[in-house]
């Protein structure tokens, strides 16, 4: 027995994981690319804005310096703008903007603050200094690194060595959170999401493949003779529906196998019995064992009846094989239902009267001719009436009625007062090889093919056949026919409809 697992990439579980992983990676890559693009654009905008803010802050610092020295010029006795106060101002405001603030002379040497901290540059490249207008730019300043440099010219008449205020801020400190930090966080989150998706894929693959493995094992067992193999059904998803259909199929296969076995036995009996009778009575006639003419005539009559019985069985088998092969050729022609049903009824009358049955014929005067195949319809009606007469006990009633349908066509019904059909058998009454109650089948004979032939022929004619029955009160078979044959013949065998029949809910629809 196979394990249900395929090696390597042929395994549904492996492919499921692979595709899920590829889909996750592609989604993460797409998301990462889009995030990187928008983050880069947003980072660029924020950096520009931060640079503009740094320029404004540097302007404020320059104005503060110029204001301080301006006060000294206006009030000579006011000791405000000494070097110590300038150093305090530069350090305080530098901390506020998180930048290095220095005052340089025209050669770029740092004049303030004093003493100069170790992390501050000793000299600024003169190419970065401003002459008449504010100047900004990027530069590598040792020991700070890559910085945004803002140089503002100072106008302090008392301090000519105070040429520029230079504010330098590291690029990676312009924004509180850089793109590299965001990228790292996104990478960590993406890795966690990918790991979670793999775990989810493992769970989903087990959720999908586990019931499929059970279905595979059950199918394997059924293919090797275990027709009682079934799968457990839980839930209401597509796989559960597949399991229900599998169980329904298994039940039908098991029932069909049992019916076929019974059919083989019944057909063998049906064929062997008339052949035995024919052989026995023929031999008796050949051996001149019968001397009287009346006895010889009785023997010949028995041979004739057994021959007809054998012909009926073979005709039903031939009809089903032709229907299955799609070889039944319809010959549509206008048909007067009233005249047709009277003819069929008259053919059954002698047998019914011989059995002592009451006959009722009710044909609506509103019946109109239909376009149909006479031979196929005659075989249907003959089978239905023959069954009604066969199963109705002496003194019972058999009726045939016909009425027009509102949209054209006709409804024909054959009703009897026989023993009826049990409810549990009613849904299978049109199945091939099915016969109600073994004891009744042995009493009345028959191979269980007549109603199956009726179902196939009625569907071929574009109509439908239904059955109603109540044990002890009889049965009724209703045939509904269209006014004309369908343009395209029915394909396949179709299905009859019996009142009370239950299936698994019909085939699944796309998108359910």
C-alpha positions as CSV (number, residue, x, y, z in Angstrom):
1,X,0.0,0.0,0.0
2,X,1.4,3.4,-0.9
3,X,2.3,5.8,1.9
4,X,0.6,8.7,0.2
5,X,3.8,10.8,0.2
6,X,5.7,11.7,-3.0
7,X,9.4,12.2,-2.9
8,X,11.0,15.6,-3.5
9,X,9.2,18.3,-5.4
10,X,6.4,15.9,-6.5
11,X,4.9,16.0,-3.0
12,X,2.0,18.4,-2.7
13,X,3.2,19.4,0.7
14,X,6.7,20.3,-0.6
15,X,5.2,22.3,-3.5
16,X,2.8,24.0,-1.1
17,X,5.7,25.1,1.1
18,X,7.8,26.1,-1.9
19,X,5.1,28.2,-3.5
20,X,4.1,29.7,-0.1
21,X,7.8,30.6,0.6
22,X,8.3,32.1,-2.9
23,X,5.1,34.1,-2.6
24,X,6.2,35.3,0.9
25,X,9.7,36.3,-0.4
26,X,8.2,38.0,-3.5
27,X,5.8,39.9,-1.3
28,X,8.5,40.9,1.1
29,X,10.8,42.0,-1.7
30,X,8.1,44.0,-3.3
31,X,7.2,45.6,0.0
32,X,10.9,46.2,0.7
33,X,11.4,47.9,-2.7
34,X,8.3,50.1,-2.3
35,X,9.3,50.9,1.3
36,X,12.9,51.7,0.3
37,X,11.7,54.0,-2.5
38,X,9.2,55.9,-0.3
39,X,11.5,55.9,2.7
40,X,14.3,57.3,0.6
41,X,12.1,60.0,-0.8
42,X,10.7,60.9,2.6
43,X,14.2,60.8,4.1
44,X,15.4,63.2,1.4
45,X,12.6,65.6,2.1
46,X,13.2,65.4,5.9
47,X,16.9,66.0,5.5
48,X,16.2,69.0,3.4
49,X,13.8,70.3,6.0
50,X,16.3,69.5,8.8
51,X,19.0,71.4,6.8
52,X,16.7,74.4,6.4
53,X,16.0,74.3,10.2
54,X,19.7,74.1,10.9
55,X,20.3,77.2,8.7
56,X,17.5,79.1,10.6
57,X,19.0,78.1,14.0
58,X,22.5,79.2,12.8
59,X,21.0,82.5,11.8
60,X,19.6,82.9,15.3
61,X,23.0,82.1,16.8
62,X,24.7,84.6,14.6
63,X,22.2,87.3,15.5
64,X,22.7,86.5,19.2
65,X,26.5,87.0,18.8
66,X,26.1,90.2,16.8
67,X,23.5,91.5,19.4
68,X,25.9,90.7,22.3
69,X,28.8,92.6,20.7
70,X,26.5,95.4,19.7
71,X,25.5,95.9,23.3
72,X,29.3,96.2,24.2
73,X,29.7,98.9,21.6
74,X,26.7,100.8,22.9
75,X,27.6,100.3,26.6
76,X,31.3,100.1,26.9
77,X,31.2,99.5,30.6
78,X,28.9,96.5,30.2
79,X,31.2,93.3,30.3
80,X,29.0,91.1,28.2
81,X,30.9,90.0,25.1
82,X,34.1,88.6,26.5
83,X,35.5,85.3,25.3
84,X,34.1,83.3,28.2
85,X,30.5,84.5,27.5
86,X,30.9,83.8,23.8
87,X,32.1,80.3,24.7
88,X,29.1,79.7,26.9
89,X,26.7,81.0,24.3
90,X,28.2,78.8,21.5
91,X,28.2,75.6,23.7
92,X,24.7,76.2,25.0
93,X,23.1,76.8,21.6
94,X,25.3,74.0,20.1
95,X,23.7,71.6,22.6
96,X,20.3,72.9,21.8
97,X,20.7,72.1,18.1
98,X,22.9,69.1,18.7
99,X,25.6,70.5,16.5
100,X,29.2,71.8,16.7
101,X,29.2,75.7,16.7
102,X,32.5,77.6,16.3
103,X,33.6,81.1,15.3
104,X,36.5,81.2,12.9
105,X,38.7,83.9,11.4
106,X,39.3,84.5,7.7
107,X,41.9,81.7,7.6
108,X,39.5,79.2,9.1
109,X,41.2,78.9,12.5
110,X,38.8,78.5,15.4
111,X,38.6,81.6,17.6
112,X,35.9,80.4,19.9
113,X,34.9,78.6,22.0
114,X,38.0,78.5,24.3
115,X,39.3,76.1,25.5
116,X,38.5,74.0,22.4
117,X,37.0,70.6,23.2
118,X,38.8,67.5,21.8
119,X,36.0,66.6,19.4
120,X,35.9,70.0,17.8
121,X,37.9,70.8,14.7
122,X,40.9,73.2,15.0
123,X,40.5,74.7,11.5
124,X,37.7,74.8,8.9
125,X,38.6,74.7,5.2
126,X,38.3,78.2,3.8
127,X,36.4,76.9,0.8
128,X,33.5,76.3,3.2
129,X,33.4,79.8,4.6
130,X,31.0,82.5,3.6
131,X,31.9,86.0,2.4
132,X,28.8,88.0,1.8
133,X,26.0,85.4,1.9
134,X,25.2,82.3,3.9
135,X,26.8,79.2,2.6
136,X,25.8,75.6,3.1
137,X,27.3,72.3,2.0
138,X,28.5,68.8,2.8
139,X,32.0,68.2,4.0
140,X,34.2,65.7,5.7
141,X,35.4,67.4,8.9
142,X,37.9,65.7,11.1
143,X,37.1,64.3,13.7
144,X,33.3,64.8,13.1
145,X,33.0,62.9,9.8
146,X,30.4,63.7,7.1
147,X,28.6,66.8,8.1
148,X,26.2,69.5,6.9
149,X,28.1,72.7,7.3
150,X,26.4,76.1,7.6
151,X,28.7,79.2,7.4
152,X,27.3,82.6,8.2
153,X,29.3,85.8,7.8
154,X,29.5,87.9,11.0
155,X,29.4,91.7,11.1
156,X,31.2,92.6,14.4
157,X,33.2,95.8,14.1
158,X,35.0,95.3,17.5
159,X,36.1,91.7,16.7
160,X,37.5,91.5,13.1
161,X,38.9,88.1,13.8
162,X,35.3,86.8,14.2
163,X,34.9,86.2,10.4
164,X,32.3,83.4,10.3
165,X,30.0,81.5,12.5
166,X,30.2,77.8,11.4
167,X,27.6,75.3,12.5
168,X,28.4,71.6,11.6
169,X,26.0,68.8,12.2
170,X,26.7,65.1,11.4
171,X,24.5,63.8,8.6
172,X,23.4,60.8,10.6
173,X,22.1,63.1,13.3
174,X,20.0,65.3,11.1
175,X,17.1,62.9,11.5
176,X,16.1,61.1,14.7
177,X,15.6,57.9,12.8
178,X,17.6,57.2,9.7
179,X,16.7,55.1,6.7
180,X,19.3,52.5,7.7
181,X,17.6,52.1,11.1
182,X,14.2,51.7,9.5
183,X,15.6,49.3,7.0
184,X,17.1,47.2,9.8
185,X,13.8,47.2,11.7
186,X,12.0,46.2,8.5
187,X,14.5,43.4,7.8
188,X,13.9,42.1,11.3
189,X,10.2,42.3,11.0
190,X,10.3,40.8,7.5
191,X,12.4,37.9,8.8
192,X,9.9,37.3,11.6
193,X,7.0,37.5,9.1
194,X,8.8,35.0,6.8
195,X,9.4,32.6,9.6
196,X,5.8,32.9,10.7
197,X,4.6,32.4,7.2
198,X,6.7,29.2,6.9
199,X,5.1,27.9,10.2
200,X,1.7,28.9,8.8
201,X,2.5,27.1,5.5
202,X,3.4,24.0,7.4
203,X,0.2,24.1,9.4
204,X,-1.9,24.7,6.3
205,X,-0.1,22.1,4.3
206,X,-0.8,19.5,7.0
207,X,-4.4,20.7,7.2
208,X,-4.8,20.2,3.4
209,X,-2.7,17.1,2.9
210,X,-3.7,15.0,5.9
211,X,-7.3,14.5,4.7
212,X,-6.0,14.0,1.2
213,X,-3.8,11.2,2.5
214,X,-6.8,9.6,4.1
215,X,-8.7,9.9,0.9
216,X,-5.8,8.3,-1.0
217,X,-5.6,5.4,1.5
218,X,-9.4,4.9,1.3
219,X,-9.3,5.0,-2.6
220,X,-6.4,2.5,-2.6
221,X,-8.3,0.1,-0.3
222,X,-11.4,0.4,-2.4
223,X,-9.4,-0.3,-5.6
224,X,-8.1,-3.5,-4.0
225,X,-11.5,-4.8,-3.0
226,X,-12.4,-3.2,0.3
227,X,-15.7,-1.6,-0.8
228,X,-16.5,-0.7,2.9
229,X,-13.6,1.8,3.0
230,X,-14.8,5.3,4.1
231,X,-13.2,8.5,5.3
232,X,-14.1,10.6,8.3
233,X,-15.8,13.9,7.4
234,X,-15.3,17.0,9.5
235,X,-16.0,20.6,8.7
236,X,-17.7,22.2,5.8
237,X,-14.9,23.2,3.5
238,X,-14.1,21.9,0.0
239,X,-12.0,19.0,1.3
240,X,-14.8,18.0,3.6
241,X,-17.2,18.2,0.6
242,X,-14.7,16.0,-1.4
243,X,-14.7,13.4,1.5
244,X,-18.6,13.4,1.5
245,X,-18.7,12.9,-2.2
246,X,-16.1,10.1,-1.9
247,X,-18.2,8.4,0.7
248,X,-21.3,8.8,-1.4
249,X,-19.4,7.4,-4.4
250,X,-18.2,4.5,-2.3
251,X,-21.7,3.7,-1.1
252,X,-23.0,3.8,-4.7
253,X,-20.1,1.6,-5.9
254,X,-20.8,-0.9,-3.1
255,X,-24.5,-0.9,-3.8
256,X,-23.9,-1.2,-7.5
257,X,-21.5,-4.0,-7.0
258,X,-24.0,-5.8,-4.9
259,X,-26.8,-5.1,-7.4
260,X,-24.6,-6.4,-10.2
261,X,-23.9,-9.6,-8.4
262,X,-27.7,-10.0,-7.8
263,X,-28.3,-9.0,-11.4
264,X,-25.9,-11.7,-12.7
265,X,-27.6,-14.3,-10.6
266,X,-31.1,-13.1,-11.6
267,X,-30.3,-12.8,-15.3
268,X,-28.7,-16.2,-15.2
269,X,-31.8,-17.5,-13.6
270,X,-34.0,-15.6,-16.0
271,X,-32.1,-17.0,-19.0
272,X,-31.6,-20.5,-17.7
273,X,-35.2,-21.0,-16.7
274,X,-36.8,-20.4,-20.1
275,X,-33.9,-22.2,-21.8
276,X,-34.5,-25.2,-19.5
277,X,-38.2,-25.2,-20.3
278,X,-37.7,-24.8,-24.0
279,X,-35.1,-27.6,-24.0
280,X,-37.3,-29.9,-21.9
281,X,-40.5,-29.4,-23.9
282,X,-38.8,-29.5,-27.2
283,X,-37.1,-32.8,-26.3
284,X,-40.4,-34.2,-25.2
285,X,-41.9,-33.3,-28.6
286,X,-38.9,-34.7,-30.5
287,X,-39.1,-37.9,-28.6
288,X,-42.9,-38.3,-29.4
289,X,-43.6,-38.4,-25.7
290,X,-46.8,-36.5,-26.3
291,X,-49.5,-38.1,-28.2
292,X,-52.6,-36.0,-27.8
293,X,-52.9,-32.8,-29.9
294,X,-54.1,-30.7,-27.0
295,X,-51.1,-31.6,-25.0
296,X,-48.8,-30.9,-27.9
297,X,-50.4,-27.5,-28.3
298,X,-49.9,-26.7,-24.6
299,X,-46.2,-27.6,-24.9
300,X,-45.8,-25.4,-27.9
301,X,-47.6,-22.6,-26.1
302,X,-45.2,-22.9,-23.2
303,X,-42.2,-22.9,-25.5
304,X,-43.6,-19.7,-27.2
305,X,-44.1,-17.9,-23.8
306,X,-40.6,-18.9,-22.6
307,X,-39.1,-17.7,-25.8
308,X,-40.9,-14.4,-25.5
309,X,-39.7,-14.1,-21.9
310,X,-36.1,-14.7,-23.0
311,X,-36.5,-12.1,-25.8
312,X,-37.7,-9.5,-23.3
313,X,-34.6,-10.0,-21.1
314,X,-32.3,-9.8,-24.1
315,X,-34.1,-6.8,-25.5
316,X,-33.7,-4.9,-22.3
317,X,-30.0,-5.6,-22.1
318,X,-29.6,-4.6,-25.8
319,X,-31.6,-1.4,-25.2
320,X,-29.4,-0.4,-22.3
321,X,-26.2,-1.1,-24.2
322,X,-27.4,1.0,-27.1
323,X,-28.4,3.8,-24.8
324,X,-25.0,3.7,-23.1
325,X,-23.2,3.7,-26.4
326,X,-25.3,6.6,-27.7
327,X,-26.4,4.4,-30.6
328,X,-30.2,4.8,-30.0
329,X,-31.4,6.7,-33.0
330,X,-34.6,8.8,-32.5
331,X,-37.1,9.0,-35.3
332,X,-39.3,12.0,-34.4
333,X,-42.7,12.3,-35.9
334,X,-46.0,13.9,-35.1
335,X,-47.8,11.7,-32.6
336,X,-51.5,11.8,-31.4
337,X,-51.2,10.9,-27.8
338,X,-54.8,10.0,-27.3
339,X,-54.8,7.5,-30.1
340,X,-51.3,6.2,-29.2
341,X,-52.2,5.6,-25.5
342,X,-55.5,3.8,-26.5
343,X,-53.5,1.4,-28.7
344,X,-51.0,0.7,-25.9
345,X,-53.8,0.2,-23.5
346,X,-55.6,-2.2,-25.7
347,X,-52.5,-4.3,-26.0
348,X,-52.3,-4.7,-22.2
349,X,-56.1,-5.3,-21.8
350,X,-56.2,-9.0,-22.4
351,X,-53.5,-9.7,-19.8
352,X,-55.2,-7.5,-17.2
353,X,-58.6,-9.0,-17.8
354,X,-57.2,-12.5,-17.6
355,X,-55.9,-11.6,-14.1
356,X,-59.2,-10.1,-13.1
357,X,-58.1,-6.5,-12.8
358,X,-60.3,-3.4,-13.1
359,X,-59.0,-1.1,-15.9
360,X,-59.4,2.7,-16.0
361,X,-58.5,5.0,-18.9
362,X,-58.7,8.8,-18.5
363,X,-57.5,10.9,-21.4
364,X,-58.0,14.7,-21.3
365,X,-59.9,16.0,-24.4
366,X,-57.3,18.9,-24.4
367,X,-54.5,16.6,-25.3
368,X,-52.6,17.9,-28.3
369,X,-50.3,16.0,-30.6
370,X,-46.6,16.0,-29.8
371,X,-43.5,15.5,-31.8
372,X,-41.7,12.4,-30.4
373,X,-40.4,9.0,-31.1
374,X,-43.2,6.4,-31.1
375,X,-41.1,3.3,-30.7
376,X,-39.2,4.7,-27.7
377,X,-42.3,6.0,-26.0
378,X,-44.1,2.7,-26.7
379,X,-41.4,0.8,-24.9
380,X,-41.6,3.1,-21.9
381,X,-45.4,2.7,-21.7
382,X,-45.3,-1.0,-22.3
383,X,-42.8,-1.5,-19.4
384,X,-44.8,0.7,-17.0
385,X,-48.1,-1.0,-17.8
386,X,-46.6,-4.4,-17.7
387,X,-45.2,-3.8,-14.2
388,X,-48.6,-2.4,-13.1
389,X,-50.4,-5.4,-14.3
390,X,-47.8,-7.8,-13.0
391,X,-47.6,-6.4,-9.4
392,X,-51.3,-5.7,-8.9
393,X,-53.1,-8.6,-7.2
394,X,-56.4,-10.1,-8.5
395,X,-59.3,-7.7,-8.1
396,X,-57.0,-4.6,-8.0
397,X,-57.1,-1.6,-10.3
398,X,-54.7,-0.3,-13.0
399,X,-55.3,3.2,-14.4
400,X,-53.8,5.2,-17.3
401,X,-54.3,8.9,-17.5
402,X,-52.9,11.8,-19.6
403,X,-53.2,15.6,-19.3
404,X,-51.6,18.5,-21.1
405,X,-48.9,20.5,-19.5
406,X,-49.3,24.3,-19.2
407,X,-46.2,25.0,-21.3
408,X,-46.9,22.3,-23.9
409,X,-46.4,18.6,-23.9
410,X,-48.2,16.1,-21.7
411,X,-48.2,14.3,-18.4
412,X,-48.9,10.6,-18.5
413,X,-49.5,8.6,-15.3
414,X,-49.7,4.9,-14.7
415,X,-51.3,4.0,-11.3
416,X,-51.9,0.7,-9.7
417,X,-53.3,-0.6,-6.4
418,X,-50.5,-3.1,-5.8
419,X,-48.4,-3.7,-2.7
420,X,-46.4,-0.5,-3.2
421,X,-42.7,0.2,-2.8
422,X,-41.0,0.7,0.6
423,X,-39.7,4.3,1.2
424,X,-36.1,3.2,1.5
425,X,-36.3,1.5,-1.9
426,X,-38.1,4.3,-3.7
427,X,-35.0,6.4,-4.4
428,X,-33.3,3.4,-6.1
429,X,-36.3,2.2,-8.1
430,X,-34.8,3.5,-11.4
431,X,-31.3,2.1,-10.7
432,X,-30.1,-0.7,-12.9
433,X,-30.3,-4.2,-11.6
434,X,-32.4,-3.0,-8.6
435,X,-35.4,-5.1,-7.6
436,X,-37.7,-4.5,-4.6
437,X,-37.6,-7.3,-2.1
438,X,-35.9,-10.5,-3.1
439,X,-39.0,-12.6,-2.3
440,X,-41.2,-10.5,-4.5
441,X,-38.6,-10.6,-7.3
442,X,-38.5,-14.3,-7.2
443,X,-42.3,-14.5,-7.3
444,X,-42.9,-12.1,-10.2
445,X,-39.6,-12.5,-12.0
446,X,-37.8,-9.8,-14.0
447,X,-34.2,-8.7,-14.2
448,X,-34.6,-5.2,-12.7
449,X,-33.9,-3.5,-16.0
450,X,-37.3,-2.3,-17.1
451,X,-37.5,0.9,-15.1
452,X,-33.9,1.7,-15.9
453,X,-34.7,1.4,-19.6
454,X,-37.7,3.7,-19.0
455,X,-35.6,6.3,-17.3
456,X,-33.0,6.4,-20.1
457,X,-35.6,6.6,-22.8
458,X,-37.6,9.3,-21.2
459,X,-34.5,11.4,-20.7
460,X,-33.6,10.8,-24.3
461,X,-37.0,12.1,-25.3
462,X,-36.3,15.3,-23.3
463,X,-38.7,14.5,-20.5
464,X,-38.5,13.2,-16.9
465,X,-40.0,10.3,-15.0
466,X,-40.9,10.2,-11.3
467,X,-42.3,7.7,-8.9
468,X,-44.6,7.8,-6.0
469,X,-45.7,5.0,-3.8
470,X,-47.2,4.1,-0.4
471,X,-46.9,0.6,0.9
472,X,-50.2,-1.2,0.9
473,X,-51.9,1.5,-1.3
474,X,-50.1,1.2,-4.6
475,X,-47.7,3.1,-6.8
476,X,-47.9,5.8,-9.5
477,X,-45.3,6.5,-12.2
478,X,-45.5,9.9,-13.9
479,X,-43.9,10.7,-17.3
480,X,-43.7,14.3,-18.4
481,X,-42.9,14.8,-22.1
482,X,-42.1,18.1,-24.0
483,X,-44.1,19.1,-27.0
484,X,-41.1,18.4,-29.2
485,X,-37.8,16.6,-29.0
486,X,-34.7,18.5,-27.9
487,X,-32.5,19.7,-30.7
488,X,-29.4,18.0,-29.2
489,X,-29.8,14.4,-27.9
490,X,-29.1,13.8,-24.3
491,X,-25.5,12.7,-23.6
492,X,-24.7,10.0,-21.1
493,X,-27.3,8.0,-19.2
494,X,-28.9,10.8,-17.3
495,X,-30.8,10.1,-14.1
496,X,-34.3,9.4,-13.2
497,X,-36.0,11.2,-10.3
498,X,-37.8,9.4,-7.6
499,X,-39.8,11.0,-4.8
500,X,-37.9,10.8,-1.5
501,X,-34.5,10.3,-3.2
502,X,-31.5,11.9,-1.4
503,X,-28.0,12.4,-2.6
504,X,-25.0,14.3,-1.2
505,X,-26.3,17.7,-2.1
506,X,-25.4,17.8,-5.8
507,X,-22.0,18.4,-7.4
508,X,-19.9,21.4,-6.1
509,X,-20.2,24.7,-8.0
510,X,-17.2,26.8,-8.9
511,X,-16.5,29.4,-6.3
512,X,-18.3,27.6,-3.5
